[in-house]
Amino acid sequence: MKLAREAAGAGPLVSGFARGGFRVDDKIFLGLLLTPRRADGWVPPAVEALDDAALAPVLGLDPAPEFVLLGTGATLARPPAALTQALAARDIGLEVMDSRAAARAWGLLRGEGRWVVAALYPWG
């Protein structure tokens, strides 16, 4: 599946899905961390073990992101309440959905110029 690239969105955008992962430019990532400035491969822990330390590469953004867009794989899975609390203590929100929906939402939010980050579990 191919996604249309939003012209107004600065930084990396997911342009499609391939082999259970995400296409960003000419690279394919299974797990993916996105900031407005870069895209990095990510080997995430099990969703039930996810904590803010696993998200450290995207949480160190200056200024801090409005929220983390968390894609939990092929289906929605709730992360631990401790993660939500740790992010709230830093005034960072958390939006959780399946990874394909999160990849599409990333493009829309960046097209609006929103200062967000994303952590996407492999969907395949």
C-alpha positions in Angstrom: 0.0 0.0 0.0 1.3 3.5 -0.8 0.5 6.6 1.1 0.4 10.1 -0.4 3.2 12.4 0.8 2.0 15.5 2.5 3.9 18.5 1.0 3.5 20.6 4.1 5.0 18.0 6.5 8.6 18.6 7.4 10.8 15.7 8.2 10.4 12.0 7.5 7.1 10.6 6.5 5.9 7.0 6.0 5.3 6.6 2.3 4.0 3.0 2.4 3.9 -0.4 4.1 6.1 -3.3 3.0 7.1 -6.7 4.4 5.5 -6.0 7.7 7.2 -2.7 8.1 7.2 0.9 7.1 8.7 2.6 4.1 10.4 5.9 4.8 12.2 7.4 1.8 14.0 4.3 0.3 14.4 2.4 3.6 12.1 -0.1 5.2 11.9 -0.3 9.0 10.1 -3.0 10.9 9.9 -1.1 14.2 10.2 2.7 13.8 10.8 5.8 15.9 9.9 9.1 14.2 10.6 12.7 15.2 10.1 15.8 13.1 13.8 15.6 12.3 14.6 11.9 11.7 13.5 8.3 11.3 15.3 5.5 13.2 14.8 1.7 13.3 13.6 0.4 16.7 13.5 -3.0 18.3 10.7 -2.4 20.8 10.1 -4.4 24.0 6.8 -6.3 24.4 4.0 -3.7 24.7 3.3 -4.7 28.2 6.9 -4.0 29.1 7.1 -0.6 27.3 8.5 2.2 29.5 9.8 5.7 29.0 13.4 4.4 28.8 12.5 2.5 25.6 11.2 5.8 24.2 14.2 7.9 25.3 15.5 8.5 21.7 12.3 10.4 20.9 11.5 11.9 24.3 14.8 14.0 24.4 13.5 16.3 21.7 13.8 20.1 22.4 11.2 21.4 22.8 9.5 18.3 24.2 6.8 16.7 21.9 3.1 17.4 22.5 2.5 13.7 22.6 3.8 10.3 21.6 1.8 8.6 18.8 2.2 4.9 19.7 1.4 2.2 17.1 1.1 -1.1 18.9 1.3 -3.5 15.9 -1.5 -5.1 13.9 -4.0 -4.5 16.7 -4.5 -1.9 19.5 -2.9 -3.0 22.7 -2.8 -0.8 25.9 0.6 0.0 27.2 1.3 -0.1 31.0 -0.3 2.7 33.1 3.1 3.5 34.4 4.2 4.7 30.9 1.2 7.0 30.7 2.0 8.3 34.1 5.7 8.8 33.3 4.8 10.8 30.2 2.2 12.8 31.9 4.7 13.8 34.6 6.8 15.3 31.7 3.6 17.0 30.2 3.7 14.7 27.2 0.5 13.0 26.1 0.1 9.5 24.7 -2.2 8.5 21.8 -2.4 4.7 21.2 -3.7 2.9 18.0 -2.6 0.1 15.7 0.6 0.8 13.8 -0.9 1.4 10.4 -3.4 3.9 11.7 -0.5 5.6 13.6 1.6 5.8 10.5 -1.2 7.5 8.6 -1.9 9.8 11.6 1.8 10.8 11.7 1.6 12.1 8.1 -1.6 14.1 8.9 -0.2 15.6 12.1 3.1 16.5 10.6 1.2 18.1 7.6 -0.4 20.3 10.2 3.0 21.2 11.6 2.3 19.5 15.0 5.4 18.8 17.1 4.8 15.1 17.9 6.9 11.9 17.9 5.9 8.4 17.0 6.9 4.9 18.1 5.6 2.2 15.8 5.7 -1.5 16.5 6.0 -3.8 13.4 2.6 -4.5 12.0 3.3 -7.7 10.2 
